[in-house]
Amino acid sequence: MAPRPLTDVRAARLGLAVAVVVVGAQAVVGAAWSLSHDDPTELELTTRCLEREKGLTLEETTDDPVAASAQGGTLRTIVEGNLVTLSVATSQAEAERLRAAYASSNPGVRLDVRGRYVALWLRDPSRSQRQATYDCAY
């Protein structure tokens, strides 16, 4: 018995079957990779950016109870000679809570709230000092 000739319908079905197999394999590989690799947090991305791209040295924030309450984490560094404590909030409501807590405990604080990042500066920041923190916000 001779094999049947490849008709347009059979070619379309074969092409569709190959496409389904390829897409299914990609989905399986993607799911396996996603389960075995955790995405970095915003704080980890910010830390990496400030260290690698801006060349800053970071330290833990140990003596700031407001920053310690930030659910996204906190870090402290010196940008162009000005000490800054960055707190990462997990929501806009939390960012507002952090801002209000700083403002009520010390009305003269130098706060800079941008999105879910709350920056507490030791002195009034310059435009380039602020920009360094903005560049590393995710």
N, C-alpha and C positions, 0 to 999 in steps of 0.2 A: 504494500500500500504506500503510495506517495504522500509526502507531507502536503498539507493544505497550503495554498498560497497566502501570503500576508496581505490581507485586505485592509482598507482604510479603517474599518471598525476594529479589527484585531490589533492594528498598530496603535490606535487611540487607547484601547484597553491596556495594552502593554505599557505604553507611556504613562498612563494614569497609575498603574500598579507600581512602576518604578518610582514615580513622584511620591506616592503614599509611603513607600518604604523609606525613602530618603528623609522626608519630613518626620516620620515616626522615629527614625534613628536620631535626628537632631533634637527632637523633644526629649528622648530618653537621656542623651548625653547632657543636655542643658539642665534637666531636672537633677541628675546625679551630681553635676558640678555645683548647682545651687545648694543642694543639701549638704555638701561637704565643705563649702567655703562661705564663711560669714562675711557680709559686707562690712567695711569699716564704719564706725560711728562718726557722727559729725565732729565730735571732739577729736577723734583719731585723725580725721582728715585735716582738721585745723592745725593740730599739733604737727603733723607731717609737713604741711605747707609752711608754717612759721619757722620750723627748723631747717628744712631743705631749701625753700625758695627765698626766705627772708634772712636766713642765717642767724636766727635768734636763739638764745638759750632759754629754755623753759624750766620752771620749777613748780612744785606743788603749792597750792593755796592752802595754808594751814591755819591762819589766824583770822579768817573771814567767815563767820557763821552764815551770812546771807549767801555768799558764793557757794559755800558747802551745801546749801539746800537746793542748788540747781540740779535738777534731775538728769540733765544732759552732761553734767560735769563742769569742771572749772580748771583754769590754768593761770599762771602768772608769768609775765616776762617784762623785759625792758625794751621799749621801742624808741630808738634815738634818744636815749637818756631819760625817758619818761616811763615810770612803772605803770603797768596796766594789769588789771585782773579781768579776765574774760570768763563769763559764765554763759553756758549754753542751756537754754530752756528747751523743753520738749513741745511747748505750745506758745501761742501769743499770750494766752492768759497767764501762763507762768512767767513769761518775760515781763509782763506788766506787774505781777506780784513782786518780782525781784527789784524792778525799778522803784516801786512804792516802798519796799522794805529799806532800800538804800536811802531814799529821799526822806523817810520818816526818822531814821536813826541818825542821819547827819545831813541837814538841809543844804550844806555847802559842798556836797560831793560833786565830782565832775563825772557825770554819767553820759554814756552814749549808747542808746538802744537802737539797734538795727536788726530788724527781723526778730529772730529768736536769740540773738546775741546781745548780752548786756556787758558793756565795758565800763569799768570803774578806773578812772585815771587818777594818778597822784597829783598832776598839774594839768592845766588846760592843754589838751593835745593840739598839735599843729595839724594842718591838712595832710601832710605826708605821714605823720604818725597814725592818724585815723585810717588813711588809705591802706597802710600795712595790714591792719586788722580786717578791713573790708575785703581785701584781696584774698584772705584766707577764710572767709565765711562761706559755708555751704548750706 
